[in-house]
Amino acid sequence: PNPFDVGSAKALQHLGFKAIASTSAGFAWTLGKADNGVTLDEVCDHLSALSAAVDIPLNADFEGGFAREPDGVGANVARAVTTGIAGLSIEDSTGDKAKPLYERSLAIARIKAARAAIDADNSGALLTGRCEAYLWGQQDLNLVIDRLTAYAEAGADCLYAPGLKTAEDIAAVVKAAHPMPVNLLIGASGLSVAQATDLGVRRISVGGSLARTAWAGFM
């Protein structure tokens, strides 16, 4: 599950969850900012606070690594793993609607840089490679599978394509990624945990859903 502050992180640990993950959107909203509008300093402070607050593994939504070039991504990942996180994800989206995804070779190089930074630290942090195509309106399953398998070859430990909805697409990604674990953003699919398990999904997150629910109640 994806807490958005220390209180929600502690609550989820109390409920018995064995791991948690941060949410870029949920955290940004606590600061009155839009998703992807926070700074590297703000995110690292947030991750340090969450890590210190719980005794269970924390995965970091590290957005696009807060840099375009691989060297910058590597440097920022090296900083992130010092916050106490157990893993982090790197996205391939640019934020530019006209050209929403980084060019394939650059996207792969960014994953390689993140992998090298984690290995250099000997932290054992888990690296998730994310293909954001579906979230940016590029409903091309072949593109998603091609990128995810390339990210696995570049050193990703887990693969993630948020926005997958149909059982057929999810099953196809799981099959292509095997034996690498695939994370599913469960809300978009409408599947139950049991149904996702039957499709071969091995990790589930809820993204900004808990934060959206909290804000809806507040409003």
Salt bridges, closest charged atoms under 4 A:
ASP41 OD1 - ARG79 NH2 2.71
GLU42 OE2 - LYS33 NZ 2.99
GLU69 OE2 - ARG68 NH1 2.28
GLU91 OE2 - ARG130 NH2 3.55
ASP92 OD2 - ARG147 NH1 3.48
ASP119 OD1 - ARG115 NH2 3.21
GLU132 OE2 - ARG130 NE 2.87
ASP146 OD2 - ARG104 NE 2.69
ASP157 OD2 - ARG115 NH1 2.87
